[in-house]
Amino acid sequence: MSSKQRGEIAGDLYLNRGASDAAHRCDVNLQLGTFDLAAALADALCLGPGKNLVDIGCGSGQLLARMADRLSPGGYARGFDVAADAVESTRNLGLRAEVADAAEIPVEASFADALSCIFAIYYHDDLDAALSEFARVLKPGGRLAVAGPASDTNRELYEFHRRATGAEPSDADRMAWGYVEENVREAVERAGFDSVEVAVHTNRIEFSEPLSFLEYWKATSLFARTPGATYEAGLNQISNQTGPMIVTKRVSILTARRILED
Ligand SMILES: C[S@@+](CC[C@H](N)C(=O)[O-])C[C@H]1O[C@@H](n2cnc3c(N)ncnc32)[C@H](O)[C@@H]1O
């Protein structure tokens, strides 16, 4: 997929549609999932009182709010996103947030102790430019965490979608699968990071109510980008389901350290 298409997909999914679908998905992952992504990120980023955290592609801000809990007293978080709607949603949670692109973050060099970019890096049209900017913003020795879906994520959700609509996942979904482990690892080393590690975590989500699963499906880009996807098609499909609906998410978290010397 060309870099231009990545930017166009981000525009379609986030600039044109607003932050509410992303907020709904984030709520489900945080509330129904077995894996505490915010805590894992906070640990990986060595967050603690007095530290400054920058989050790129902060979306609706729920994850950032959880990570920010670790920073007081004395520290604070700043979120950045290309979508004004996401920035407003993050500010409504009482956090600092501004509209900015990952390749041009409006903070001084060596501002941050930690920088996160969660489920967002693959939308950027120039990976090297974004990672160089992350290196500029971080203090020497500062911690980076980049997360995204692993290649074997969401199998039950995609199977449900196929059965309900006859459609395969779109390019917008496929482009993210495995991107962190396949593309970001080498690129962060080029950008001035060391101690690079990638860990894959399982987040098992159990929907005890069929309708809560359908609301989740409706909030995914799968649904948004499939012309034949309707709520009724989902209802028909879910009526065959006995027992709770399970979705197994696999999340890759890359961590790295900004090299000490310039
Ligand atoms: C899937 S959401 C993830 C939100 C949040 N990090 C989370 O995990 O809940 C992706 C976010 O990245 C933002 N985004 C896409 N391209 C971006 C870019 N070039 N610079 C900054 N943000 C970007 C989108 O607007 C969207 O809010």
The ligand as an SDF file (V2000), in Angstrom:
LIG
                    3D

 27 29  0  0  0  0  0  0  0  0999 V2000
   -7.2380    3.8700   16.1200 C   0  0  0  0  0  0  0  0  0  0  0  0
   -7.1080    5.5100   16.7170 S   0  0  0  0  0  0  0  0  0  0  0  0
   -6.1660    5.2090   18.2050 C   0  0  0  0  0  0  0  0  0  0  0  0
   -6.4440    6.1750   19.2990 C   0  0  0  0  0  0  0  0  0  0  0  0
   -5.7550    5.9030   20.6390 C   0  0  0  0  0  0  0  0  0  0  0  0
   -4.3090    5.9540   20.5270 N   0  0  0  0  0  0  0  0  0  0  0  0
   -6.1690    4.5670   21.2040 C   0  0  0  0  0  0  0  0  0  0  0  0
   -5.3940    3.6210   21.1610 O   0  0  0  0  0  0  0  0  0  0  0  0
   -7.2950    4.4770   21.6850 O   0  0  0  0  0  0  0  0  0  0  0  0
   -5.8850    6.2670   15.6260 C   0  0  0  0  0  0  0  0  0  0  0  0
   -5.7100    7.7700   15.8290 C   0  0  0  0  0  0  0  0  0  0  0  0
   -4.5440    8.2230   15.1160 O   0  0  0  0  0  0  0  0  0  0  0  0
   -4.8120    9.4960   14.5710 C   0  0  0  0  0  0  0  0  0  0  0  0
   -3.8700    9.7710   13.4700 N   0  0  0  0  0  0  0  0  0  0  0  0
   -3.8790    9.2260   12.2250 C   0  0  0  0  0  0  0  0  0  0  0  0
   -2.8560    9.7070   11.4950 N   0  0  0  0  0  0  0  0  0  0  0  0
   -2.1790   10.5790   12.2960 C   0  0  0  0  0  0  0  0  0  0  0  0
   -1.0270   11.4180   12.1130 C   0  0  0  0  0  0  0  0  0  0  0  0
   -0.3780   11.4550   10.9420 N   0  0  0  0  0  0  0  0  0  0  0  0
   -0.6080   12.1870   13.1340 N   0  0  0  0  0  0  0  0  0  0  0  0
   -1.2870   12.1920   14.3250 C   0  0  0  0  0  0  0  0  0  0  0  0
   -2.3980   11.4250   14.5560 N   0  0  0  0  0  0  0  0  0  0  0  0
   -2.8290   10.6240   13.5610 C   0  0  0  0  0  0  0  0  0  0  0  0
   -6.2800    9.3900   14.1440 C   0  0  0  0  0  0  0  0  0  0  0  0
   -6.8720   10.6610   13.9430 O   0  0  0  0  0  0  0  0  0  0  0  0
   -6.8940    8.5900   15.2950 C   0  0  0  0  0  0  0  0  0  0  0  0
   -7.4050    9.4310   16.3010 O   0  0  0  0  0  0  0  0  0  0  0  0
  1  2  1  0
  2  3  1  0
  2 10  1  0
  3  4  1  0
  4  5  1  0
  5  6  1  0
  5  7  1  0
  7  8  2  0
  7  9  1  0
 10 11  1  0
 11 12  1  0
 11 26  1  0
 12 13  1  0
 13 14  1  0
 13 24  1  0
 14 15  1  0
 14 23  1  0
 15 16  2  0
 16 17  1  0
 17 18  1  0
 17 23  2  0
 18 19  1  0
 18 20  2  0
 20 21  1  0
 21 22  2  0
 22 23  1  0
 24 25  1  0
 24 26  1  0
 26 27  1  0
M  CHG  2   2   1   9  -1
M  END
$$$$
